[in-house]
Amino acid sequence: MDESGSEVDTDLCGSLTGLAGDLRAADTAVALIGAGLSAASGIPTFRGEDGVWGEVFDPAAFHRSRFERDPAGFWRDRLDLYDHMEPTDGAEPNPAHYALAELVDDGVLDAVITQNTDGLHSAAGTGNVIELHGSNARVVCDRCESTRKAGPVRRRARGGELPPTCPCGGIYKPDVVLFGELLPAVAHSRAERLAAESDVFLVAGSSLTVDPAASLPARIGTGTLAICNLERTRYSDTAAYDIRADVTTVLPALVRLL
Ligand code: NAD
Protein backbone atom coordinates (compact mmCIF):
# COMPACT_ATOMS: atom_id res chain seq x y z
CA MET A 1 0.00 0.00 0.00
CA ASP A 2 1.50 3.44 -0.83
CA GLU A 3 0.80 6.68 0.98
CA SER A 4 -2.30 7.34 -1.12
CA GLY A 5 -3.76 3.99 -0.16
CA SER A 6 -3.28 2.31 -3.59
CA GLU A 7 -2.05 -1.26 -3.81
CA VAL A 8 1.53 -1.28 -5.11
CA ASP A 9 3.48 -4.54 -4.58
CA THR A 10 6.95 -4.63 -3.03
CA ASP A 11 8.92 -5.30 -6.25
CA LEU A 12 7.05 -2.53 -8.00
CA CYS A 13 7.69 -0.21 -5.06
CA GLY A 14 11.45 -0.91 -5.27
CA SER A 15 11.53 -0.21 -9.02
CA LEU A 16 9.49 2.96 -8.65
CA THR A 17 11.70 4.30 -5.88
CA GLY A 18 14.81 3.61 -7.97
CA LEU A 19 13.28 5.16 -11.07
CA ALA A 20 12.09 8.22 -9.13
CA GLY A 21 15.66 8.71 -7.86
CA ASP A 22 17.07 8.43 -11.39
CA LEU A 23 14.48 10.90 -12.68
CA ARG A 24 15.35 13.34 -9.90
CA ALA A 25 19.04 13.13 -10.78
CA ALA A 26 18.52 13.38 -14.56
CA ASP A 27 19.40 16.50 -16.53
CA THR A 28 17.31 15.30 -19.47
CA ALA A 29 14.42 12.88 -19.12
CA VAL A 30 11.98 11.99 -21.84
CA ALA A 31 8.96 9.68 -22.16
CA LEU A 32 8.00 7.65 -25.23
CA ILE A 33 4.30 6.84 -25.16
CA GLY A 34 2.24 4.16 -26.91
CA ALA A 35 -1.36 3.10 -27.30
CA GLY A 36 -1.40 1.34 -23.89
CA LEU A 37 -1.58 4.77 -22.24
CA SER A 38 -5.03 5.37 -23.70
CA ALA A 39 -6.41 1.87 -23.10
CA ALA A 40 -7.97 2.98 -19.81
CA SER A 41 -9.67 5.82 -21.73
CA GLY A 42 -11.56 3.18 -23.72
CA ILE A 43 -9.38 3.31 -26.88
CA PRO A 44 -8.21 -0.19 -27.81
CA THR A 45 -4.54 -0.86 -28.64
CA PHE A 46 -3.41 -2.28 -31.97
CA ARG A 47 -1.32 -5.05 -30.37
CA GLY A 48 -1.24 -6.85 -27.05
CA GLU A 49 -4.29 -8.48 -25.45
CA ASP A 50 -7.49 -7.24 -27.19
CA GLY A 51 -5.40 -5.47 -29.90
CA VAL A 52 -7.47 -4.74 -33.01
CA TRP A 53 -4.96 -5.71 -35.72
CA GLY A 54 -5.57 -9.12 -37.25
CA GLU A 55 -8.73 -10.10 -35.37
CA VAL A 56 -10.82 -7.05 -36.26
CA PHE A 57 -8.95 -4.99 -38.88
CA ASP A 58 -6.37 -5.70 -41.56
CA PRO A 59 -3.45 -3.24 -41.34
CA ALA A 60 -3.07 -3.46 -45.17
CA ALA A 61 -6.38 -1.57 -45.52
CA PHE A 62 -4.69 1.48 -43.94
CA HIS A 63 -1.52 1.47 -46.03
CA ARG A 64 -0.51 4.53 -48.06
CA SER A 65 -0.82 2.47 -51.25
CA ARG A 66 -4.50 1.70 -50.42
CA PHE A 67 -5.21 5.42 -49.92
CA GLU A 68 -3.67 6.15 -53.34
CA ARG A 69 -5.33 3.23 -55.15
CA ASP A 70 -8.78 3.36 -53.56
CA PRO A 71 -9.31 6.52 -51.46
CA ALA A 72 -13.09 5.95 -51.15
CA GLY A 73 -12.59 2.39 -49.81
CA PHE A 74 -9.81 3.65 -47.55
CA TRP A 75 -12.16 6.26 -46.03
CA ARG A 76 -14.99 3.73 -45.63
CA ASP A 77 -12.68 1.42 -43.66
CA ARG A 78 -11.25 4.37 -41.73
CA LEU A 79 -14.75 5.40 -40.56
CA ASP A 80 -15.30 1.80 -39.39
CA LEU A 81 -11.98 1.97 -37.53
CA TYR A 82 -13.04 5.21 -35.79
CA ASP A 83 -16.37 3.61 -34.82
CA HIS A 84 -14.47 0.72 -33.30
CA MET A 85 -11.70 2.73 -31.63
CA GLU A 86 -13.44 5.79 -30.28
CA PRO A 87 -15.90 5.60 -27.36
CA THR A 88 -19.27 6.91 -28.54
CA ASP A 89 -19.40 9.61 -25.87
CA GLY A 90 -15.80 10.71 -26.59
CA ALA A 91 -12.56 9.67 -24.91
CA GLU A 92 -11.26 11.48 -21.84
CA PRO A 93 -7.69 11.53 -20.51
CA ASN A 94 -7.07 9.02 -17.70
CA PRO A 95 -4.80 9.26 -14.61
CA ALA A 96 -1.74 8.23 -16.67
CA HIS A 97 -2.22 11.21 -19.05
CA TYR A 98 -2.63 13.60 -16.10
CA ALA A 99 0.44 12.13 -14.37
CA LEU A 100 2.54 12.76 -17.50
CA ALA A 101 1.22 16.32 -17.73
CA GLU A 102 2.29 16.87 -14.14
CA LEU A 103 5.75 15.38 -14.72
CA VAL A 104 6.31 17.81 -17.61
CA ASP A 105 4.88 20.75 -15.63
CA ASP A 106 7.18 19.99 -12.71
CA GLY A 107 10.23 19.81 -15.00
CA VAL A 108 10.81 16.11 -14.28
CA LEU A 109 10.24 15.27 -17.96
CA ASP A 110 11.61 17.52 -20.71
CA ALA A 111 9.27 16.19 -23.37
CA VAL A 112 6.70 13.54 -24.18
CA ILE A 113 7.22 11.77 -27.50
CA THR A 114 3.95 10.11 -28.40
CA GLN A 115 2.96 7.53 -30.97
CA ASN A 116 -0.68 8.15 -30.09
CA THR A 117 -2.93 10.04 -32.45
CA ASP A 118 -5.90 10.50 -30.11
CA GLY A 119 -5.13 14.02 -28.84
CA LEU A 120 -5.48 12.97 -25.18
CA HIS A 121 -2.11 14.46 -24.13
CA SER A 122 -3.36 17.88 -25.25
CA ALA A 123 -6.70 17.27 -23.56
CA ALA A 124 -4.78 16.58 -20.32
CA GLY A 125 -2.86 19.85 -20.78
CA THR A 126 0.54 18.25 -21.38
CA GLY A 127 3.26 20.65 -22.51
CA ASN A 128 6.03 19.84 -24.98
CA VAL A 129 4.41 16.88 -26.74
CA ILE A 130 6.03 15.57 -29.91
CA GLU A 131 3.42 13.84 -32.07
CA LEU A 132 5.45 11.29 -33.99
CA HIS A 133 2.47 9.78 -35.79
CA GLY A 134 0.36 12.90 -36.30
CA SER A 135 -3.17 13.44 -35.01
CA ASN A 136 -6.60 12.07 -35.87
CA ALA A 137 -8.04 15.43 -34.86
CA ARG A 138 -6.85 16.85 -38.23
CA VAL A 139 -7.02 15.96 -41.90
CA VAL A 140 -4.49 17.05 -44.52
CA CYS A 141 -5.03 17.61 -48.25
CA ASP A 142 -2.87 15.30 -50.36
CA ARG A 143 -2.43 18.04 -52.96
CA CYS A 144 -2.09 21.49 -51.30
CA GLU A 145 -1.08 20.05 -47.89
CA SER A 146 -3.42 22.38 -45.99
CA THR A 147 -4.78 20.94 -42.76
CA ARG A 148 -8.16 21.38 -41.11
CA LYS A 149 -10.20 19.97 -38.24
CA ALA A 150 -11.18 16.37 -38.87
CA GLY A 151 -14.70 16.56 -37.37
CA PRO A 152 -16.54 18.34 -40.21
CA VAL A 153 -14.66 16.38 -42.89
CA ARG A 154 -15.50 13.07 -41.21
CA ARG A 155 -19.17 14.14 -41.06
CA ARG A 156 -19.10 14.84 -44.81
CA ALA A 157 -17.55 11.40 -45.42
CA ARG A 158 -20.22 9.75 -43.21
CA GLY A 159 -22.84 11.64 -45.23
CA GLY A 160 -21.56 9.92 -48.41
CA GLU A 161 -18.79 12.21 -49.71
CA LEU A 162 -16.26 9.46 -50.33
CA PRO A 163 -13.50 10.39 -50.48
CA PRO A 164 -13.88 13.86 -48.93
CA THR A 165 -12.15 16.52 -51.02
CA CYS A 166 -10.40 19.84 -50.43
CA PRO A 167 -11.56 23.03 -52.24
CA CYS A 168 -8.32 22.73 -54.30
CA GLY A 169 -9.58 19.39 -55.69
CA GLY A 170 -7.16 17.26 -53.65
CA ILE A 171 -8.28 14.43 -51.37
CA TYR A 172 -8.26 14.72 -47.59
CA LYS A 173 -6.31 12.14 -45.62
CA PRO A 174 -6.31 11.76 -41.83
CA ASP A 175 -3.23 13.74 -40.69
CA VAL A 176 -1.59 10.61 -39.29
CA VAL A 177 1.37 8.59 -40.49
CA LEU A 178 0.04 5.65 -42.49
CA PHE A 179 1.94 2.42 -43.03
CA GLY A 180 4.27 3.14 -45.95
CA GLU A 181 4.75 6.82 -45.02
CA LEU A 182 7.71 8.55 -43.42
CA LEU A 183 7.48 10.17 -39.99
CA PRO A 184 7.26 14.00 -39.98
CA ALA A 185 10.94 14.95 -40.36
CA VAL A 186 11.13 17.69 -37.71
CA ALA A 187 9.33 15.62 -35.05
CA HIS A 188 11.44 12.57 -35.85
CA SER A 189 14.79 14.36 -35.64
CA ARG A 190 13.75 16.09 -32.38
CA ALA A 191 12.78 12.71 -30.93
CA GLU A 192 16.08 11.14 -31.99
CA ARG A 193 18.07 14.02 -30.49
CA LEU A 194 16.15 13.87 -27.22
CA ALA A 195 16.64 10.10 -27.00
CA ALA A 196 20.39 10.47 -27.56
CA GLU A 197 20.62 13.20 -24.89
CA SER A 198 18.40 11.58 -22.29
CA ASP A 199 19.69 10.48 -18.90
CA VAL A 200 16.39 8.68 -18.39
CA PHE A 201 14.24 7.41 -21.26
CA LEU A 202 10.89 6.14 -20.01
CA VAL A 203 8.69 4.08 -22.32
CA ALA A 204 5.06 3.70 -21.25
CA GLY A 205 2.31 1.59 -22.85
CA SER A 206 4.12 0.67 -26.05
CA SER A 207 4.70 -2.76 -27.58
CA LEU A 208 7.88 -1.25 -29.11
CA THR A 209 7.23 -3.03 -32.39
CA VAL A 210 6.46 -0.12 -34.74
CA ASP A 211 9.63 1.30 -36.28
CA PRO A 212 11.14 3.84 -36.44
CA ALA A 213 9.59 4.93 -33.08
CA ALA A 214 10.42 1.53 -31.59
CA SER A 215 14.12 2.07 -32.38
CA LEU A 216 14.37 5.24 -30.27
CA PRO A 217 15.44 3.30 -27.12
CA ALA A 218 18.45 2.06 -29.13
CA ARG A 219 19.53 5.71 -29.56
CA ILE A 220 20.08 6.38 -25.89
CA GLY A 221 23.74 6.40 -24.94
CA THR A 222 24.65 5.90 -21.29
CA GLY A 223 21.17 6.90 -20.13
CA THR A 224 18.80 4.69 -18.17
CA LEU A 225 16.05 2.88 -20.04
CA ALA A 226 12.83 2.28 -18.09
CA ILE A 227 9.84 0.46 -19.59
CA CYS A 228 6.34 0.26 -18.18
CA ASN A 229 4.20 -2.10 -20.26
CA LEU A 230 1.84 -4.97 -19.51
CA GLU A 231 3.77 -7.33 -21.77
CA ARG A 232 7.41 -8.05 -22.58
CA THR A 233 9.10 -5.93 -25.27
CA ARG A 234 12.25 -6.42 -27.32
CA TYR A 235 14.15 -4.17 -24.87
CA SER A 236 13.00 -5.98 -21.71
CA ASP A 237 16.38 -7.69 -21.19
CA THR A 238 18.42 -4.51 -21.56
CA ALA A 239 16.18 -2.07 -19.68
CA ALA A 240 17.33 -0.97 -16.21
CA TYR A 241 13.67 -1.07 -15.16
CA ASP A 242 11.21 -3.42 -16.87
CA ILE A 243 7.97 -2.75 -15.06
CA ARG A 244 5.11 -5.03 -16.15
CA ALA A 245 2.23 -3.11 -14.68
CA ASP A 246 -0.63 -0.81 -15.59
CA VAL A 247 0.45 2.72 -16.58
CA THR A 248 -2.54 4.16 -14.72
CA THR A 249 -1.04 2.78 -11.48
CA VAL A 250 2.64 3.35 -12.22
CA LEU A 251 2.69 6.94 -13.52
CA PRO A 252 0.50 8.45 -10.76
CA ALA A 253 2.62 6.52 -8.20
CA LEU A 254 5.77 8.07 -9.73
CA VAL A 255 4.23 11.54 -9.44
CA ARG A 256 3.54 10.93 -5.74
CA LEU A 257 7.12 9.75 -5.16
CA LEU A 258 8.58 12.75 -6.95
P1 NAD B 1 0.56 -1.12 -29.55
O1 NAD B 1 -0.92 -1.20 -29.78
O2 NAD B 1 1.46 -1.79 -30.52
O3 NAD B 1 0.91 -1.70 -28.10
C1 NAD B 1 0.30 -1.26 -26.95
C2 NAD B 1 0.98 -1.93 -25.75
O4 NAD B 1 0.39 -1.38 -24.57
C3 NAD B 1 0.82 -3.44 -25.70
O5 NAD B 1 2.09 -4.04 -25.59
C4 NAD B 1 -0.02 -3.67 -24.42
O6 NAD B 1 0.39 -4.81 -23.70
C5 NAD B 1 0.27 -2.43 -23.62
N1 NAD B 1 -0.80 -2.01 -22.70
C6 NAD B 1 -2.14 -2.03 -22.90
N2 NAD B 1 -2.78 -1.51 -21.86
C7 NAD B 1 -1.82 -1.13 -20.96
C8 NAD B 1 -1.86 -0.53 -19.68
N3 NAD B 1 -3.02 -0.18 -19.10
N4 NAD B 1 -0.69 -0.32 -19.03
C9 NAD B 1 0.49 -0.68 -19.60
N5 NAD B 1 0.59 -1.25 -20.82
C10 NAD B 1 -0.56 -1.47 -21.50
O7 NAD B 1 0.85 0.40 -29.41
P2 NAD B 1 2.09 1.27 -29.88
O8 NAD B 1 3.33 0.64 -29.40
O9 NAD B 1 1.75 2.65 -29.52
O10 NAD B 1 2.10 1.22 -31.47
C11 NAD B 1 0.94 1.19 -32.16
C12 NAD B 1 0.68 2.17 -33.24
O11 NAD B 1 -0.70 2.27 -33.16
C13 NAD B 1 1.20 3.54 -33.10
O12 NAD B 1 1.62 3.88 -34.37
C14 NAD B 1 0.01 4.42 -32.73
O13 NAD B 1 0.01 5.56 -33.55
C15 NAD B 1 -1.18 3.60 -33.12
N6 NAD B 1 -2.30 3.57 -32.16
C16 NAD B 1 -2.66 4.69 -31.51
C17 NAD B 1 -3.74 4.65 -30.63
C18 NAD B 1 -4.11 5.91 -29.90
O14 NAD B 1 -3.82 6.99 -30.38
N7 NAD B 1 -4.73 5.78 -28.72
C19 NAD B 1 -4.43 3.47 -30.42
C20 NAD B 1 -4.04 2.33 -31.12
C21 NAD B 1 -2.96 2.39 -31.99
Residues whose N, C-alpha, C, O or C-beta is under 5 A from the ligand:
A	BS01	NAD	I33 G34 A35 G36 S38 A39 I43 P44 T45 F46 R47 G48 E49 Q115 N116 T117 D118 H133 G205 S206 S207 L208 V210 C228 N229 L230 E231 A245 D246 V247
